[in-house]
Amino acid sequence: MSNLIDVENLWVKFPTRNGIFDAVRGISFSLGKERLGIVGESGSGKSMTGRAILKLIRPPGRIEADRLTMTGTDVLTASEKEMRKLRGHHASMIMQDPKFSLNPVMTVGRQITEALRTHEKVNMAQARARALEMLDAVAIRDPERVFDLYPHEVSGGMGQRIMIAMMLIPDPEILIADEPTSALDVSVQLQVLEIMDKLVAERGMGLIFISHDLNLVSNFCDRIVIMYAGRIVEVCQAGKLHEARHPYTIGLLNSVPNLGSPRERLDVLRRDPAWREAPSVSALL
């Protein structure tokens, strides 16, 4: 079975007054029909990796790679017209905060139907029906009422569900979720994760779940990639996270509370300068 995404030696670079800043530094990984978690601290290159896959890094930023393919298409050589066909129809990305990702002057229904009609030839009546079905699929009560609301009229949790509906309505093969639950409380987080898990399983999709919460990702994903300073330092199966060997991964695990084994004090993550220059670990299937 061919992979949905293949990435080899990916770099994301930005020019600065002090020279070139490497946000992502030579990482390699692949995605099949699975749930792949990418975890790390803020600034580790997680979001830049997701954006690079969809070629959303704008000049003067640069994407360089030995190979970057999505469902068989070479992303590096694809034109913007070809990328618009890939985005949405083949791969969608859920951004971090729906309040900033949704258009404030367009109704929820108009935004969802626009996402569908960009990729499929359907009339407005058909698009509305599909949008209402999708809103129902993400567990929104009274979809017809929500369809006519503006983003500022919905809660954070509902806004995140609307984003999921909008990204999934073109029926993509790949979903990239960039910290989709970071702005939500715990109970709403679980509801959103259950919705995503159900839809990904039913549609046989590949999911890249970007997060800073290692425990959350370990309970939701199949494989986990741990990033530090733009590089992959460790790759492990989610069920074997407790067997992690890299001191950075161990430090992340020990710096968060564990209700199963409470401690008086949490460990402080101590970083070794050598981690930054160590070669990136491959996460190719």
C-alpha positions as CSV (number, residue, x, y, z in Angstrom):
1,M,0.0,0.0,0.0
2,S,1.4,3.4,-1.0
3,N,1.7,6.1,1.6
4,L,-0.5,9.2,1.5
5,I,2.5,11.5,2.4
6,D,6.2,11.0,1.9
7,V,8.6,13.5,3.3
8,E,12.4,13.2,3.0
9,N,14.9,15.7,4.3
10,L,12.4,18.6,4.6
11,W,13.8,22.1,5.5
12,V,11.8,25.3,6.1
13,K,13.9,28.4,6.0
14,F,13.3,32.1,6.6
15,P,15.8,34.9,5.9
16,T,16.5,37.3,8.9
17,R,18.9,40.2,9.5
18,N,21.2,37.7,11.2
19,G,21.1,35.1,8.4
20,I,18.9,32.2,7.6
21,F,16.7,30.8,10.3
22,D,15.9,27.1,9.9
23,A,12.4,26.4,11.4
24,V,12.4,22.8,10.2
25,R,15.7,21.0,9.7
26,G,16.0,17.9,7.6
27,I,13.1,15.8,8.8
28,S,11.8,12.6,7.1
29,F,8.5,10.9,7.8
30,S,5.6,9.2,6.0
31,L,1.9,8.9,6.6
32,G,-0.3,5.9,5.8
33,K,-3.9,5.4,6.7
34,E,-3.1,6.1,10.4
35,R,-3.1,8.7,13.1
36,L,0.3,10.2,13.4
37,G,1.0,12.6,16.3
38,I,3.7,15.3,16.1
39,V,4.6,16.6,19.5
40,G,7.0,19.2,20.9
41,E,7.3,22.5,22.6
42,S,6.3,25.8,21.1
43,G,8.8,26.7,18.4
44,S,9.8,23.1,17.7
45,G,8.6,23.2,14.1
46,K,5.4,21.3,14.4
47,S,3.0,23.8,12.7
48,M,5.6,24.7,10.1
49,T,5.8,21.1,9.1
50,G,2.1,20.9,8.6
51,R,2.0,24.1,6.6
52,A,5.0,23.0,4.4
53,I,3.1,19.8,3.5
54,L,0.3,21.9,2.0
55,K,2.8,24.4,0.6
56,L,1.5,27.2,2.7
57,I,4.9,28.7,3.5
58,R,4.8,32.1,1.7
59,P,7.9,34.0,0.5
60,P,10.4,35.0,1.7
61,G,10.1,31.6,3.5
62,R,11.4,28.6,1.5
63,I,10.6,24.9,1.4
64,E,13.4,22.5,0.5
65,A,13.3,18.7,0.4
66,D,14.7,15.7,-1.3
67,R,11.1,14.5,-1.7
68,L,7.7,15.9,-0.7
69,T,4.8,14.0,-2.2
70,M,1.1,13.9,-1.3
71,T,-1.1,11.1,-2.8
72,G,1.5,10.7,-5.5
73,T,1.8,14.4,-6.4
74,D,5.1,16.2,-6.1
75,V,4.3,19.2,-3.9
76,L,7.6,21.0,-4.6
77,T,7.0,21.3,-8.3
78,A,3.2,21.7,-8.2
79,S,1.8,25.0,-9.4
80,E,-0.5,27.1,-7.2
81,K,-3.4,26.0,-9.3
82,E,-2.5,22.3,-8.8
83,M,-2.1,23.0,-5.0
84,R,-5.6,24.5,-4.8
85,K,-7.0,21.2,-6.1
86,L,-5.0,19.3,-3.6
87,R,-5.9,21.5,-0.6
88,G,-9.4,20.5,0.5
89,H,-10.1,17.7,-1.9
90,H,-7.0,15.6,-1.0
91,A,-5.8,17.2,2.2
92,S,-7.3,19.7,4.7
93,M,-5.9,21.5,7.7
94,I,-7.7,22.5,10.9
95,M,-6.0,25.6,12.3
96,Q,-5.5,26.2,16.0
97,D,-8.2,28.8,16.8
98,P,-11.5,28.9,14.9
99,K,-12.1,32.5,16.0
100,F,-9.2,33.5,13.7
101,S,-9.6,30.8,11.1
102,L,-13.3,31.4,10.3
103,N,-14.3,34.5,8.2
104,P,-16.1,36.9,10.6
105,V,-18.3,38.4,7.9
106,M,-19.6,35.2,6.4
107,T,-22.2,32.9,7.9
108,V,-21.2,29.4,9.0
109,G,-23.3,27.9,6.2
110,R,-21.8,30.0,3.5
111,Q,-18.3,29.1,4.5
112,I,-19.0,25.4,4.6
113,T,-20.8,25.3,1.3
114,E,-18.0,27.4,-0.3
115,A,-15.5,24.7,0.8
116,L,-17.6,22.1,-1.0
117,R,-18.5,24.0,-4.2
118,T,-14.8,24.8,-4.7
119,H,-14.1,21.1,-5.3
120,E,-17.4,19.7,-6.5
121,K,-20.0,20.8,-9.0
122,V,-23.1,21.0,-6.9
123,N,-25.9,23.5,-6.8
124,M,-26.7,25.6,-3.7
125,A,-29.6,23.3,-2.6
126,Q,-27.3,20.2,-2.7
127,A,-24.5,22.1,-1.0
128,R,-26.8,23.2,1.8
129,A,-28.1,19.7,2.3
130,R,-24.5,18.3,2.5
131,A,-23.5,21.1,4.9
132,L,-26.4,20.3,7.2
133,E,-25.5,16.6,7.1
134,M,-21.9,17.5,8.0
135,L,-22.9,19.8,10.9
136,D,-25.0,16.9,12.2
137,A,-22.0,14.5,11.8
138,V,-19.9,16.7,14.1
139,A,-22.5,16.6,16.8
140,I,-23.9,20.1,16.4
141,R,-27.5,20.4,17.6
142,D,-30.0,22.2,15.4
143,P,-27.8,22.5,12.3
144,E,-30.3,24.6,10.5
145,R,-30.0,27.3,13.1
146,V,-26.2,27.2,13.3
147,F,-26.0,27.3,9.4
148,D,-27.2,30.9,9.5
149,L,-25.1,32.1,12.4
150,Y,-21.9,34.1,12.2
151,P,-18.6,32.9,13.8
152,H,-18.9,35.4,16.8
153,E,-22.3,33.9,17.7
154,V,-20.9,30.4,18.4
155,S,-18.8,29.1,21.3
156,G,-15.2,28.0,21.0
157,G,-16.1,24.3,21.0
158,M,-18.8,24.8,18.4
159,G,-16.4,26.9,16.3
160,Q,-13.9,24.1,16.4
161,R,-16.6,21.6,15.3
162,I,-17.6,23.9,12.5
163,M,-13.9,24.0,11.3
164,I,-13.8,20.2,11.3
165,A,-17.0,20.1,9.3
166,M,-15.7,22.7,6.8
167,M,-12.4,20.8,6.3
168,L,-14.1,17.4,6.0
169,I,-16.9,18.2,3.7
170,P,-14.8,17.9,0.5
171,D,-14.0,14.4,1.7
172,P,-10.2,14.6,1.9
173,E,-7.9,11.6,2.2
174,I,-5.6,13.5,4.7
175,L,-6.5,15.7,7.7
176,I,-3.8,17.8,9.4
177,A,-5.1,19.0,12.8
178,D,-2.9,21.8,14.3
179,E,-3.6,21.8,18.0
180,P,-7.4,21.6,17.4
181,T,-8.2,21.3,21.1
182,S,-5.7,23.8,22.6
183,A,-8.3,26.5,23.2
184,L,-11.0,24.2,24.6
185,D,-11.8,23.0,28.1
186,V,-11.2,19.3,28.9
187,S,-14.8,18.1,28.5
188,V,-15.1,19.7,25.1
189,Q,-11.7,18.5,24.1
190,L,-12.8,14.9,24.5
191,Q,-16.0,15.5,22.5
192,V,-14.0,17.0,19.6
193,L,-11.4,14.2,19.7
194,E,-14.2,11.5,19.6
195,I,-15.7,13.2,16.6
196,M,-12.4,13.4,14.8
197,D,-11.6,9.7,15.7
198,K,-15.0,8.5,14.4
199,L,-14.8,10.4,11.1
200,V,-11.2,9.4,10.4
201,A,-12.0,5.7,11.1
202,E,-15.2,5.8,9.1
203,R,-13.6,7.4,6.1
204,G,-10.3,5.5,6.2
205,M,-8.3,8.8,6.3
206,G,-4.7,9.6,7.3
207,L,-4.5,12.0,10.2
208,I,-1.6,14.2,11.4
209,F,-2.3,15.5,14.9
210,I,-0.1,18.3,15.9
211,S,0.0,19.0,19.7
212,H,2.2,20.0,22.6
213,D,0.3,17.6,24.9
214,L,2.2,14.3,24.9
215,N,-0.3,12.4,27.1
216,L,-3.2,13.5,24.9
217,V,-1.5,12.4,21.7
218,S,-0.5,9.0,23.2
219,N,-4.1,8.2,24.0
220,F,-5.3,9.3,20.5
221,C,-2.7,8.4,17.9
222,D,-1.1,5.3,16.6
223,R,2.5,6.6,16.1
224,I,4.2,9.6,17.7
225,V,7.0,11.8,16.3
226,I,8.7,14.0,18.9
227,M,10.3,17.2,17.6
228,Y,12.9,19.5,19.2
229,A,14.4,22.6,17.6
230,G,13.2,21.7,14.1
231,R,14.3,18.1,14.1
232,I,12.8,14.7,15.0
233,V,14.5,13.3,18.1
234,E,12.4,10.2,18.6
235,V,9.7,8.1,17.0
236,C,7.6,5.6,18.9
237,Q,4.4,3.7,18.9
238,A,1.8,5.4,21.0
239,G,1.2,2.4,23.2
240,K,4.9,2.2,24.0
241,L,5.5,5.8,24.9
242,H,6.5,4.8,28.4
243,E,9.5,3.0,26.8
244,A,10.8,6.2,25.3
245,R,14.6,6.5,25.5
246,H,15.5,10.0,24.4
247,P,16.0,12.3,27.5
248,Y,13.9,15.1,25.8
249,T,10.9,12.8,25.5
250,I,11.4,11.5,29.1
251,G,11.7,15.1,30.3
252,L,8.5,16.0,28.6
253,L,6.7,13.1,30.2
254,N,8.1,13.8,33.7
255,S,7.2,17.5,33.5
256,V,3.4,17.0,33.3
257,P,1.1,15.7,36.1
258,N,0.2,12.0,36.2
259,L,-2.9,11.2,38.2
260,G,-1.8,7.5,38.3
261,S,1.4,8.3,40.1
262,P,1.2,11.7,41.8
263,R,4.4,13.4,42.8
264,E,5.1,16.3,45.2
265,R,7.1,18.2,42.5
266,L,7.2,18.0,38.8
267,D,10.6,17.7,37.1
268,V,12.0,20.7,35.3
269,L,13.0,19.9,31.7
270,R,16.7,20.3,31.3
271,R,17.9,20.8,27.7
272,D,21.2,19.5,26.4
273,P,22.8,21.7,23.6
274,A,23.9,18.5,21.9
275,W,20.2,17.7,21.1
276,R,20.0,20.6,18.7
277,E,22.9,19.4,16.5
278,A,22.1,15.6,16.7
279,P,20.9,14.2,13.3
280,S,17.1,14.0,12.8
281,V,15.6,10.5,13.3
282,S,13.7,9.1,10.3
283,A,10.0,8.3,10.7
284,L,9.5,6.7,7.3
285,L,7.2,3.7,7.1
